[in-house]
């Protein structure tokens, strides 16, 4: 009976964690599109919901109900596994993120190493998707993305070491509590700038969007995927 209670407790925690994460991602995407619209002097999403807040939800529904097209010349098994691997790794990384002093799905002592390892494994999903498509543009985009992700993980790792030296622990809850009086962004501001630039490169955001260069690679690994698979890779 106790094991069953623990099982349902974990299911509740996962659902309680998953919904806010997906909503926050949708809001970040909306904000990103609004900022780009402001920079480019256009209106941006403003039709679906107030100020276009539900535009991301509408786009997600569109991707879900679109047909999943698998290229005839592709390696079908790996082509299907690629977005699943990418999406799974992106979600399980949130397991060690502390949302409060008591609410964390997996409060492990090496949480920062777990987070770094899981985020590093994401490159496998990109490589699988690019290679399995049997097309030169997605494959070149995957190679570029993998090289860029691996390269900038070195700088992110060095910055994380600075934080660990300040805290003396690998536990993410301890790292958050250590910043109760003063955020590390203030004493480690130069490291924050380097981390911000590295994070842009790690996530292929402009001006580091070479893996998705539309003029050269036609959006990189995305053209071969369709529907919800394309959204998972994105």
N, C-alpha and C positions, 0 to 999 in steps of 0.2 A: 504493500500500500504506500509506503514511504517513497519507494522508487517511482511509482506512478505519479505521486504528487510532485516530485522533483521534475519528472518528464514534462508534465503540463505547465509547471512553473517556467521551465526553459522555453516552451512553445509560446507562452504568453510574453516573455521577455523579447523573444525574436520578433513577434508581431508588433509589439510595442515599440521596438527599435526600428523595424523595417519601414513602417508607415511614415514616421517623421523624417527619416533619411530620404525616402523617395519624394516627399513634399518639399524638403529643403533643396534637393537637387533640381526639382522643377522650378523653384523660385530663383535659384542661382542662374539657371539657363535663361529665364525670363529677364533677369537683371542684366545678364551679359548681352542679350539681344537689344535691350533698351539702350545700354551704354554705346554699343556699336552704332545704333541708329542715330544717337545724339552726335557722335563723332563725325558720322557721314552726312549729317544734316538731313535726315529723313525721319519719318514718324515711328517706324518700328511696329511691333505687335500692339494693336489697339482695338481690335474688333471683338475677340472672344472674351467676354467678361469685362469687368471694370479695368481700364488701363491695359487690357490684353493679358490679365493675370492667368487666364485659363488657356492661353494659346499653347503652352507646353503640354497640357493635358490633352488638348485636341490633337496635337501632333502625335502624342503617344498612342492615342486611340487609332489614329490613321495608320500608324506603323503596325499595330497589333492586327488590324483587320486586312492589311494588304497581303497579297499572295507571297509566300516564301518561294523564291525562284532559285533553283540550284543549277548552275551551268552544267551542260552535258559533258564537257571535257574535264570537269573537276573531280577531285578525290572526295566523293560524297560524304564518307564517314567523318573524315577530318574537317571537311568544310562545315558540317553541322556541329561538330564538337567545338570549333574555334570560338563562336560567340558564347556558347555555354560556359567554356572555361573562363573567358574574359569577364563575363557578368558575375560568375560565381566568386572569382577572386576579388572583384570590386566590392562585393557585398560582405564576404566573410572578414574583410579587413576591418569592418566596423565593430567586430565582436569585442575588441579590446579598448575601444574608445570610451572613456568615462564620461557619462552625461551628467552625473552628480557624484557626490562623495560615496554614495551607497549603490547607485544604479550603474552597473557595468556588466555586460554579458559574460565576459571571461576576464577576471581580474588576475592575470598571470604576472609573475615577477619579471619576465623578459618580454613584456608587452611591446616595447619599442623595437626589439629585434623581430618579433612576430610581424609587426606592421611593415617593417622594412623588407622582410623576406617575402611576404605575400604580395606587396606592391611590385617587387622585382620579378615575381613569377608571371605578372601580367604580360610580359614580353612574349611568352610562349603562345598565348592566344593570338597575338598579332601575327607572329611568324606562321602559325598554323593556318590562319585565314588567308594570308598572302600566298603561301606555297600551294595550299589545296585548291585555290581557284584556277590554277594552271593558266594564268594570264600574266603578262609581263608588268602591267601597270600596278596591280595590287601587290605583286611580289617585290617590285622595286620600292614601293611605299612601305611595305613591311620591313624590308632590310634597313631603310632609312630610319624608320621609327625605332627599331630595335637598337641600332647603333646610337641613336640620340638618347634613348632611355638609359642604356647602360653607361654612356659617357657622363651624363649629368647626375646619375646616382652616386658617383664618387664624391662630387661636391656636397650633395645632400648628406651623405654619410659623415663627412668631415664636420659639417655644421651640427649634426646630431651629437657627435662626440663632444663638442663644446657644451651643449646642454647637459649631457650626462655628467660631465665633470663638475658642473655647477650644482647638480642635484645629488649625485652619488647613488643613483638607483636607475634600473631599467624599467621600473613599473610606471605606466602612464599616469596612474592615479597620484603617485608620489610626485611626478613631474608637474602635474597640474596644481597640487597643493603647495608645492615649493614656490609657485608664482602668486600665492595669495596676497602678499604685500606689494610685490613689484613684478610686473611682467618682464620676462627675459628679453623681450624685444627692445627694451630701453638700454640696458647695459650691453647687449649683444646686437646693437642696431646694424653695424656693418655685416654681421652674419645674416641678419634678417634680409638685407638687400640681396645678398648672394643667394639665399634660400628662395626668395621670391622669383629671381631670374631663373634659377634652376627648376623651380616648380613649373614655370611657364614652358620651359623646354621639355620637361618630363611629360607634360600633358599635351604637347604639340599645339600650344596656343601661339598666336602671332606675337612677335615676328619669328617664332621658331616653328612654323607650320610647314616646314619643308617636306615631311612625309605625306602631307595632304595637299601639296602644291597643285592646284587645279589646272594651271597652265601647262604643267609638265606631266603630272601623273593622274590627272582627272580624279582628284580627291583620294588618291592612295588606295588603301585596302577596302574602301567602302563601295565602289561601283559594282563589285561582283556579288555583294550581299544585297538582300532586299527584305522589306518588311521588318519584323521585329528583330531579325538577325542583324540587320544594319544598325538598328538603334542600340543593340547590345554592344556591338563593336565600338560605336561612337562613344 
